[in-house]
Amino acid sequence: MTQLPFDALIAILIVPLVAAVILAALPGYKSTARLNVLACFLTFIFAVSLAVERPLAGRLLFVDDLSIVFVILNALVGLTTSIFSASYIAHELDTGKLNSIYVRFYHATYQIMMFAMNLALISNNIGLMWVAVEMATLTTVLMVGIYRTPEALEAAWKYFILGSVGIALALFGTILFYVAAVPVVGQGLDAMTWTLLINRMSAVDPALLNIAFVFLMLGYGTKVGLVPVHAWLPDAHAEGPTPISAVLSGLLLNVALYAVLRFKLLMVANGEAIAPGPMMIAMGLTSLVFAAFMLYQRRDIKRLFAYSSIEHMGIITFAFGIGGPLANFAGLLHMTMHSLTKSAIFFAVGQIAQVKRTQKIDEIRGLTVSHPVLGWGLVLGVVAIAGLPPMGVFMSEFLVVTSTFVKTPWLALPLVFGLLLALGALLGKLGGMAFGKPSGGLGPVEASYFPMILHLSLVLMAGFYIPEPIVVWFQHVASLLG
């Protein structure tokens, strides 16, 4: 591996930072929206280049096959969401929900959020990773409350308070990891450098590691949206701008999960430490079943899919908790499919809320008649996220269930029960919204269909065929995860 002349690792940090500074000062909506898309496009190009020629690891930054999966997915969904944001936020500006200052703030903060998430994914320092996750949390808190309504501000405060509790627990766990590593690695940055820790973990005191992982799992689990530390997520989705809902479900939850996986690898490297799998299985399975029941009681369309995100992050965490090549492959595939599908659903939901002028499920009817592209897009998205064939989510869920039967058959019953329970709830809610006589507002669609169609096309294609290089890549990552 050679050092690139212009390190792509640095570029995916510099581009959003520079863009954020310019966006904060740039007047005019069209220019800020276009620059936001351009910055995300450049970040995506540099992210893809990491898979072609990888920079050398440093003390603060590095990439491996695991992080590249997250970085490319993060950049792709960030790009398509910025395209959706351009027309979505224009509508909010036209209707008076946002003014030009807030729009400028939105785009600048969007790039800071992309910077923070990228930094978390390429950090070679567990302390720096914690800082980056906290920065990403704070920026999304500001964006959730951007409408400045009482409900939006309450949701932002709730997110801030619960997120702060979670990140404080993660900080304490990180400190305990550092304290445990100091006698083996030495003081300073070395005791927080992941590439050094992974090679020396067998000599680290397992007692401290066990306590640290409990705090880390609860702390970062808050950001993942796992039960019982999930309460911020439905409010944040319901009250914030819809593009941020897409980012939260499609990206930020993955970033927190990435932190959990990094520490899971460290724990596994110490043969005397507790196995992280059982705790991940318990929180994942609880999240799945709890969220599946909660889906039946939702009356707000964005809250409905917020609980669906909790359900699917539970499935992904469960899969990584089961472990082994097949379950880890299923977890990676399901994470990818969920990010693409759920962001596509929120692209559709954002436009539906604008044209129908409501988020109440009972007031949204006959979408396939009044707005065929939106209506059938929602149908396809719900079919996908419910795990029905021929969509890619069906394939990943099938692999999760199969790996569970192979390793722990007795866990397959509650897993399948939760999946079927969620399936019934989502299809029941979909029927009235998609079919029947149209009701509610019938305004024109102004946001772009392209991001939704692109994501759903990729998910549909994955149900039939996944390119061999991606399969080999995911298999390699799955073997690294243990």
Buried (B, 14 or more C-beta within 10 A) or exposed (E): EEEBEEBBBBBBBBBBBBBBEBBBEBEEBEBBBBBBBBBBBBBBBBBBBBBEEBBEBBBBBBBBBBBBBBBBBBBBBBBBBBBBBBBBBBBBBEEEBBEEEBBBBBBBBBBBBBBBBBBBBBBBBBBBBBBBBBBBBBBBBBBBBBBEEEEBBEBBBBBBEBBBBBBBBBBBBBBBBBEBBBEBBEEEBBBBBBEBBEEBBEEBBBEBBBBBBBBBBBBBBBBBBBBEBBBBBBBBBBBBBBBBBBBBBBBBBBBBBBBBBBBBBBBBBBEEBBBBBEBBBBBBBBBBBBBBBBBBEBEBBBBBBBBBBBBBBBBBBBBBBBBBBBBBBBBBBBBBBBBBBBBBBBBBBBBBBBBBEBBEBEBBBBBBEBBEBBBBBBBBBBBBBBBBEBBBBBBBBEBBBBBBBEBBEEBBEBBBEBBEBBBEBBEEBBEBBBBEEBBBBEBEBEBBBEBBBBBBEBBBBBBEEBEEEBEEBBBBBBEBBB
